[in-house]
Amino acid sequence: MIERLFTSIANRVAHMAGLPPTFAACVLIVIAWGASGPVFGFSDTWQLVINTGTTIITFLMVFLIQNTQNRDGAAIQAKLDELIRVSRAHNHFIGIEHLTESEVEEIRDKCERAAKRHDRKIAEMAAKKAVAGKTGSRKKAAA
């Protein structure tokens, strides 16, 4: 129950925080705060208001946005895992997000090397077809 409520609030706040009107409202608050400086004599209390407000908002937003990103990342991983599972891809890629950074980098390097080998094979086959095509053209021209 609490988890669903938190997720709902986190999603709404993260969504609203990214909207242009929210940004505009924040800019207006800062402008109003700056304009009120002369009224309050640029006092320590005046400065403390903006510092405290922005610190509290930033502190809370870090956790809300991190929660949203964690869930989004987990959902994407689940979708990718399902695509891997039902395709001809290698099932040993499922769950690699739980490996260390160096282990993931090692797998990534192997994949890149395999892709380069595959690209070279395709280029070689294309070159052979091109040569065979030219040879076939010469035979037809000679006949």
C-alpha positions as CSV (number, residue, x, y, z in Angstrom):
1,M,0.0,0.0,0.0
2,I,2.7,2.5,1.0
3,E,4.9,1.4,-1.9
4,R,2.1,2.0,-4.4
5,L,1.3,5.4,-2.9
6,F,5.0,6.4,-3.0
7,T,5.3,5.2,-6.6
8,S,2.3,7.1,-7.6
9,I,3.5,10.3,-5.9
10,A,7.0,9.8,-7.3
11,N,5.7,9.4,-10.8
12,R,3.5,12.5,-10.6
13,V,6.2,14.7,-9.1
14,A,8.9,13.5,-11.5
15,H,6.5,14.1,-14.5
16,M,5.4,17.5,-13.2
17,A,9.0,18.6,-12.5
18,G,9.9,18.1,-16.2
19,L,7.1,20.3,-17.5
20,P,7.8,23.7,-18.9
21,P,5.2,25.4,-16.6
22,T,7.1,24.0,-13.6
23,F,10.3,25.5,-14.9
24,A,8.6,28.8,-15.6
25,A,7.2,28.9,-12.0
26,C,10.6,28.2,-10.5
27,V,12.1,31.0,-12.6
28,L,9.3,33.4,-11.4
29,I,10.0,32.4,-7.8
30,V,13.7,33.2,-8.2
31,I,12.9,36.5,-9.8
32,A,10.4,37.4,-7.1
33,W,13.0,36.4,-4.4
34,G,15.6,38.6,-6.2
35,A,13.3,41.5,-6.5
36,S,12.3,41.3,-2.8
37,G,16.0,41.7,-1.8
38,P,15.9,45.5,-1.5
39,V,12.7,45.3,0.6
40,F,14.4,42.9,3.1
41,G,17.7,44.7,2.9
42,F,19.4,41.6,1.4
43,S,19.5,40.3,4.9
44,D,20.8,36.9,6.0
45,T,17.2,35.7,6.6
46,W,16.3,36.7,3.0
47,Q,19.2,34.6,1.7
48,L,18.4,31.8,4.1
49,V,14.9,31.5,2.6
50,I,16.1,30.7,-0.9
51,N,19.0,28.6,0.3
52,T,16.8,26.5,2.6
53,G,14.0,26.2,0.0
54,T,16.2,25.1,-2.8
55,T,18.1,22.7,-0.6
56,I,15.0,20.9,0.6
57,I,13.5,20.7,-2.8
58,T,16.7,19.4,-4.3
59,F,17.2,16.9,-1.5
60,L,13.7,15.4,-2.0
61,M,13.8,15.5,-5.8
62,V,17.0,13.5,-5.9
63,F,15.2,10.6,-4.2
64,L,12.0,10.9,-6.2
65,I,13.8,11.1,-9.6
66,Q,16.2,8.2,-8.6
67,N,13.3,6.1,-7.7
68,T,11.6,6.8,-11.0
69,Q,14.8,6.1,-13.0
70,N,15.4,2.8,-11.1
71,R,11.9,1.6,-11.9
72,D,12.3,2.7,-15.6
73,G,15.7,1.0,-15.8
74,A,14.3,-2.2,-14.3
75,A,11.3,-2.2,-16.6
76,I,13.6,-1.7,-19.7
77,Q,15.8,-4.6,-18.5
78,A,12.8,-6.8,-18.1
79,K,11.6,-6.0,-21.6
80,L,15.1,-6.6,-23.1
81,D,15.4,-9.9,-21.2
82,E,12.1,-11.0,-22.6
83,L,13.2,-10.1,-26.1
84,I,16.4,-12.0,-25.7
85,R,14.5,-15.0,-24.2
86,V,12.1,-15.3,-27.1
87,S,14.6,-14.6,-29.9
88,R,17.6,-16.4,-31.2
89,A,19.9,-14.2,-29.1
90,H,22.1,-15.7,-26.4
91,N,20.2,-16.2,-23.1
92,H,23.4,-15.7,-21.1
93,F,22.9,-11.9,-21.7
94,I,19.8,-12.0,-19.4
95,G,20.7,-10.4,-16.1
96,I,24.1,-9.0,-17.0
97,E,23.0,-5.6,-15.5
98,H,23.8,-7.3,-12.1
99,L,27.5,-7.9,-13.1
100,T,30.3,-5.5,-12.2
101,E,31.2,-2.7,-14.5
102,S,34.4,-4.5,-15.7
103,E,32.5,-7.7,-16.4
104,V,29.9,-5.9,-18.5
105,E,32.7,-4.0,-20.3
106,E,34.3,-7.4,-21.1
107,I,31.1,-8.7,-22.5
108,R,30.6,-5.5,-24.5
109,D,34.1,-5.8,-26.0
110,K,33.4,-9.4,-27.0
111,C,30.2,-8.3,-28.7
112,E,31.9,-5.5,-30.6
113,R,34.7,-7.9,-31.8
114,A,32.0,-10.4,-32.9
115,A,30.2,-7.6,-34.8
116,K,33.4,-6.5,-36.5
117,R,34.1,-10.1,-37.6
118,H,30.6,-10.3,-38.9
119,D,30.9,-7.1,-40.8
120,R,34.2,-8.3,-42.3
121,K,32.6,-11.5,-43.4
122,I,29.7,-9.6,-45.1
123,A,32.2,-7.3,-46.8
124,E,34.2,-10.3,-48.1
125,M,31.1,-12.0,-49.4
126,A,30.0,-8.8,-51.1
127,A,33.5,-8.5,-52.7
128,K,33.3,-12.1,-53.9
129,K,29.9,-11.6,-55.4
130,A,31.1,-8.4,-57.2
131,V,34.1,-10.3,-58.6
132,A,31.9,-13.2,-59.6
133,G,29.5,-10.8,-61.2
134,K,32.2,-9.1,-63.3
135,T,33.5,-12.5,-64.3
136,G,30.0,-13.6,-65.4
137,S,29.6,-10.3,-67.3
138,R,32.9,-10.9,-69.2
139,K,31.8,-14.5,-70.1
140,K,28.4,-13.2,-71.4
141,A,30.2,-10.4,-73.4
142,A,32.6,-12.9,-74.9
143,A,29.8,-15.2,-76.0
